[in-house]
Amino acid sequence: MLFRHQSVLLEETIENLNIKPDGIYVDGTLGGGGHAFYVCSHLGDEGRFIGIDQDEAAICAAGERLKPFEDKVTIVRSNYSDMKQVLSNLGVDKVNGIVLDLGVSSYQLDTVERGFSYRENAPLDMRMDQRQEKTARDIVNVYSETELYHIIRDYGEDKFAKNIAKHIVRARQEKPIETTDELTEIIKAAIPMKFRAVGGHPAKRTFQAIRIELNHELDVLKGHLNEMIELLDDGGRICIITFHSLEDRIVKNIFRKCENPCECPPSFPACVCGKKSLGKVITRKPILPSEEELAMNSRSKSAKLRVFERRIQNI
């Protein structure tokens, strides 16, 4: 299957990156190279682009798509959590811009055997990096009822989390849960009929929760966003596209803290904690897809773009 992915908020991201022709830019979630292609299109002879992705199919697809720019492109198979080390290995210590397009690509959703979709029957997989041994099947069949309840509640924000966890544990006592269809039917049975018809597919939130847990998506974002901001050169920008409230909240709060890290009580006349601002939040409110984009790509519906600009203070 061809790697197909419609880049969300493409024009808005490129515009907010403020691309310098001779700059160095990193895409930490390269995917099929949609954003990357347009970043590279703005680079001059001295410009450089580094793409990072953990999905082998994405690496292959992006390599093909970015062939016209191959003299200035480096692609690395890794997780964006290792961005600092990846750049260090390439002799780069500062960059002019970073893009993160979080969540699942259209390719991953549409490739049935990857097991991301609750709409198609497939083995329970959901690994973004297929070198990883643990799969969604392990979470569904091994986690305790309490652990399942917590991830479905916290990562899926599903009000029926307790009942869904109970139904999963009861079903797997009969036989292991192997496929997406089996899991979907168990989830449906755990949600009262009158609630199944509203708020989207009944399995959507649980599948999201399992995927986030399996791929450590929120931990990686929370643990490495500050580090990525510190990789930016003066005036450099990081553009992050999120697809659910949990990611968006993390990005918003970390950006805000990086802009104003001072921990002194408001009553203090001057800052004594010594914590310096890393820069400025460019997007006080997130940038949302246009009506035109929503009409063309239904998967852009929940997308939000937030932007932060690094400002290095003279000491």
C-alpha positions as CSV (number, residue, x, y, z in Angstrom):
1,M,0.0,0.0,0.0
2,L,1.2,3.5,-0.9
3,F,2.0,5.8,2.1
4,R,-0.9,8.3,1.8
5,H,-1.2,11.1,4.3
6,Q,-2.9,14.5,4.0
7,S,-0.8,17.0,5.9
8,V,-3.1,18.9,8.3
9,L,-2.7,22.7,8.7
10,L,0.0,22.7,6.1
11,E,0.0,26.3,5.0
12,E,-0.4,27.6,8.6
13,T,2.5,25.5,9.7
14,I,4.8,26.6,6.9
15,E,3.9,30.2,7.4
16,N,4.5,30.1,11.2
17,L,7.9,28.4,10.8
18,N,9.3,31.7,9.3
19,I,11.6,29.6,7.2
20,K,15.1,31.1,6.5
21,P,16.6,29.8,3.2
22,D,19.9,28.9,4.9
23,G,18.4,27.5,8.1
24,I,18.3,24.0,9.6
25,Y,14.8,22.5,10.1
26,V,13.7,19.3,11.8
27,D,10.5,17.3,11.4
28,G,10.3,15.0,14.4
29,T,7.3,13.1,13.0
30,L,8.3,12.9,9.3
31,G,5.4,10.6,8.2
32,G,5.1,10.6,4.4
33,G,7.0,13.9,4.2
34,G,4.1,16.2,3.5
35,H,5.2,19.1,5.7
36,A,8.8,18.3,5.0
37,F,8.4,18.7,1.2
38,Y,7.2,22.3,1.6
39,V,9.8,23.1,4.2
40,C,12.5,21.9,1.8
41,S,10.9,23.9,-1.0
42,H,11.6,27.1,0.9
43,L,15.3,26.2,1.6
44,G,18.2,27.6,-0.4
45,D,21.5,25.9,-1.3
46,E,22.8,26.4,2.3
47,G,19.6,25.1,4.0
48,R,19.4,21.8,5.7
49,F,16.5,19.5,6.6
50,I,16.5,16.5,9.1
51,G,13.5,14.2,9.2
52,I,12.9,11.7,12.1
53,D,10.4,8.9,12.2
54,Q,10.1,5.6,14.0
55,D,7.9,4.0,11.3
56,E,9.8,2.1,8.6
57,A,7.1,2.7,6.0
58,A,7.2,6.4,6.7
59,I,10.9,6.5,6.2
60,C,10.7,4.8,2.8
61,A,7.8,7.0,1.6
62,A,9.5,10.2,2.8
63,G,12.7,9.2,1.2
64,E,11.0,8.9,-2.2
65,R,9.0,12.1,-1.8
66,L,12.0,14.2,-0.8
67,K,14.3,12.9,-3.6
68,P,14.3,16.3,-5.4
69,F,16.0,17.8,-2.3
70,E,18.2,14.8,-1.3
71,D,21.4,16.9,-1.2
72,K,20.1,18.8,1.8
73,V,18.0,16.1,3.4
74,T,18.9,13.6,6.2
75,I,16.4,11.0,7.3
76,V,16.9,9.1,10.6
77,R,14.8,6.2,11.9
78,S,14.2,7.1,15.5
79,N,11.7,8.6,18.0
80,Y,11.6,12.4,18.3
81,S,12.4,11.9,22.0
82,D,16.0,11.2,20.8
83,M,16.1,14.4,18.7
84,K,19.0,15.9,20.7
85,Q,21.1,12.9,20.3
86,V,20.2,12.5,16.6
87,L,21.2,16.1,16.0
88,S,24.4,15.7,18.0
89,N,25.4,12.7,15.9
90,L,25.0,14.9,12.8
91,G,27.1,17.7,14.3
92,V,24.1,20.0,14.8
93,D,23.6,21.8,18.1
94,K,21.0,24.5,17.2
95,V,18.2,24.5,14.6
96,N,15.9,27.2,13.2
97,G,12.7,25.3,13.3
98,I,11.0,22.1,14.5
99,V,7.7,20.5,13.4
100,L,5.7,17.9,15.2
101,D,2.6,16.5,13.7
102,L,1.4,14.2,16.5
103,G,-1.1,11.3,16.4
104,V,-1.6,8.6,13.8
105,S,-1.1,9.1,10.1
106,S,-3.8,8.3,7.5
107,Y,-1.5,5.5,6.3
108,Q,-1.3,3.9,9.7
109,L,-5.1,4.1,10.1
110,D,-5.8,2.8,6.5
111,T,-3.2,-0.1,6.6
112,V,-5.6,-2.6,8.1
113,E,-3.0,-5.0,9.4
114,R,-1.4,-2.3,11.6
115,G,-4.5,-2.7,13.9
116,F,-5.0,1.1,14.6
117,S,-8.5,1.2,13.3
118,Y,-11.7,0.1,15.1
119,R,-13.5,0.1,11.7
120,E,-11.5,-2.8,10.2
121,N,-10.8,-6.2,11.6
122,A,-7.1,-6.9,12.2
123,P,-4.8,-8.4,14.9
124,L,-4.5,-6.0,17.9
125,D,-1.2,-4.3,17.1
126,M,-1.1,-0.5,17.1
127,R,2.8,-0.2,17.3
128,M,4.1,3.0,15.7
129,D,7.6,1.4,15.7
130,Q,7.3,-2.2,14.6
131,R,10.7,-3.1,16.1
132,Q,8.9,-2.9,19.5
133,E,7.9,-6.3,20.9
134,K,4.9,-5.3,23.0
135,T,1.6,-4.8,21.1
136,A,-1.9,-3.7,21.9
137,R,-2.8,-7.4,22.4
138,D,-0.5,-7.5,25.4
139,I,-2.2,-4.5,27.1
140,V,-5.7,-5.8,26.5
141,N,-4.8,-9.4,27.8
142,V,-2.3,-8.7,30.5
143,Y,-3.1,-5.4,32.2
144,S,-5.1,-5.7,35.4
145,E,-8.7,-4.4,35.5
146,T,-7.5,-1.4,37.5
147,E,-4.7,-0.6,35.1
148,L,-7.1,-0.8,32.1
149,Y,-9.6,1.4,33.9
150,H,-7.0,4.0,34.6
151,I,-5.6,4.2,31.0
152,I,-9.1,4.3,29.4
153,R,-10.2,7.0,31.9
154,D,-7.1,9.1,31.7
155,Y,-6.0,8.6,28.0
156,G,-9.4,8.0,26.5
157,E,-11.4,10.3,28.8
158,D,-14.2,7.8,28.6
159,K,-16.9,8.0,31.3
160,F,-17.6,4.3,30.9
161,A,-14.0,3.4,31.5
162,K,-14.7,1.2,34.6
163,N,-17.4,-0.8,32.8
164,I,-15.2,-1.2,29.7
165,A,-12.3,-2.5,31.8
166,K,-14.6,-4.9,33.6
167,H,-16.0,-6.3,30.3
168,I,-12.5,-6.7,28.8
169,V,-11.3,-8.7,31.8
170,R,-14.5,-10.9,31.8
171,A,-14.2,-11.6,28.1
172,R,-10.5,-12.6,28.2
173,Q,-11.2,-15.1,30.9
174,E,-13.1,-17.1,28.3
175,K,-10.3,-16.7,25.6
176,P,-7.6,-14.2,24.7
177,I,-8.8,-11.1,22.8
178,E,-6.9,-11.2,19.5
179,T,-8.5,-8.8,17.1
180,T,-9.8,-5.3,16.7
181,D,-13.4,-6.6,16.0
182,E,-13.4,-8.7,19.2
183,L,-12.3,-5.7,21.2
184,T,-14.8,-3.4,19.5
185,E,-17.7,-5.7,20.3
186,I,-16.7,-6.0,24.0
187,I,-16.5,-2.2,24.2
188,K,-20.0,-1.8,22.6
189,A,-21.4,-4.3,25.1
190,A,-20.0,-2.2,28.0
191,I,-21.7,1.1,26.9
192,P,-25.5,1.5,27.4
193,M,-27.4,1.5,24.1
194,K,-28.6,5.1,24.4
195,F,-25.0,6.5,24.6
196,R,-23.7,4.4,21.6
197,A,-25.5,6.6,19.1
198,V,-23.9,9.8,20.2
199,G,-20.3,11.2,20.4
200,G,-18.7,9.2,17.6
201,H,-17.8,5.5,17.5
202,P,-18.1,3.8,20.9
203,A,-14.6,2.2,20.6
204,K,-12.8,5.4,19.6
205,R,-11.8,6.5,23.0
206,T,-10.6,3.1,24.2
207,F,-8.5,2.5,21.1
208,Q,-7.0,6.0,21.5
209,A,-6.1,5.1,25.2
210,I,-4.5,1.8,24.3
211,R,-2.5,3.4,21.5
212,I,-1.2,6.2,23.7
213,E,-0.3,3.8,26.5
214,L,1.5,1.4,24.1
215,N,3.5,4.1,22.3
216,H,4.1,6.2,25.4
217,E,2.9,9.2,23.4
218,L,2.2,11.6,26.2
219,D,5.2,10.7,28.3
220,V,7.5,11.4,25.3
221,L,5.9,14.7,24.6
222,K,5.9,15.8,28.3
223,G,9.5,14.6,28.8
224,H,11.2,16.1,25.8
225,L,9.3,19.3,24.7
226,N,11.5,21.6,26.9
227,E,14.6,20.0,25.5
228,M,13.4,20.6,21.9
229,I,12.7,24.2,22.7
230,E,16.3,24.6,24.0
231,L,17.6,23.2,20.6
232,L,16.1,26.2,18.8
233,D,18.4,29.1,17.9
234,D,17.4,32.6,18.6
235,G,14.2,33.4,16.7
236,G,13.7,29.7,15.9
237,R,10.2,28.3,16.1
238,I,8.6,25.0,17.1
239,C,5.2,24.2,15.5
240,I,3.2,21.4,17.1
241,I,-0.1,19.9,15.7
242,T,-2.1,18.0,18.2
243,F,-5.3,15.9,17.7
244,H,-6.8,15.5,21.2
245,S,-7.2,17.6,24.3
246,L,-4.5,15.6,26.3
247,E,-1.7,16.5,23.9
248,D,-2.9,20.0,23.4
249,R,-3.1,20.7,27.2
250,I,0.5,19.4,27.6
251,V,1.8,21.7,24.8
252,K,-0.1,24.7,26.0
253,N,1.1,24.3,29.6
254,I,4.7,23.7,28.7
255,F,4.8,26.6,26.2
256,R,3.3,28.9,28.9
257,K,5.9,27.7,31.5
258,C,8.8,28.2,29.0
259,E,7.6,31.8,28.4
260,N,7.2,32.5,32.1
261,P,9.1,30.1,34.3
262,C,9.5,32.4,37.3
263,E,8.4,30.6,40.5
264,C,8.6,33.6,42.8
265,P,5.4,34.6,44.8
266,P,3.4,37.4,43.1
267,S,4.1,39.6,46.2
268,F,7.9,39.7,45.5
269,P,9.0,43.0,43.9
270,A,11.5,41.3,41.7
271,C,12.4,37.7,40.5
272,V,14.9,35.9,42.8
273,C,14.4,32.3,41.5
274,G,16.7,33.1,38.6
275,K,14.6,31.1,36.0
276,K,14.9,32.8,32.6
277,S,12.2,32.8,29.9
278,L,13.0,30.6,26.9
279,G,10.9,32.7,24.6
280,K,7.4,33.7,23.6
281,V,4.2,31.9,22.9
282,I,3.1,33.0,19.4
283,T,-0.3,31.4,19.5
284,R,-2.3,32.6,22.5
285,K,-5.2,30.5,21.1
286,P,-4.5,27.5,18.9
287,I,-4.8,27.8,15.1
288,L,-7.6,25.6,13.8
289,P,-8.3,24.2,10.3
290,S,-10.2,26.4,7.9
291,E,-13.7,25.5,6.7
292,E,-12.2,24.6,3.3
293,E,-9.7,22.2,4.9
294,L,-12.4,20.6,7.1
295,A,-14.5,20.0,3.9
296,M,-11.6,18.4,2.2
297,N,-10.1,16.3,5.0
298,S,-12.5,15.1,7.8
299,R,-9.5,13.9,9.9
300,S,-8.4,17.5,10.4
301,K,-11.5,18.1,12.5
302,S,-9.7,17.9,15.9
303,A,-6.4,19.4,14.8
304,K,-4.8,22.3,16.7
305,L,-1.6,24.1,15.9
306,R,0.5,25.9,18.6
307,V,3.7,27.8,18.0
308,F,6.5,28.9,20.3
309,E,9.4,31.2,19.4
310,R,12.8,30.9,21.1
311,R,14.4,34.0,22.4
312,I,17.9,33.8,23.8
313,Q,18.5,36.5,26.3
314,N,21.9,38.2,26.6
315,I,23.3,37.5,30.1
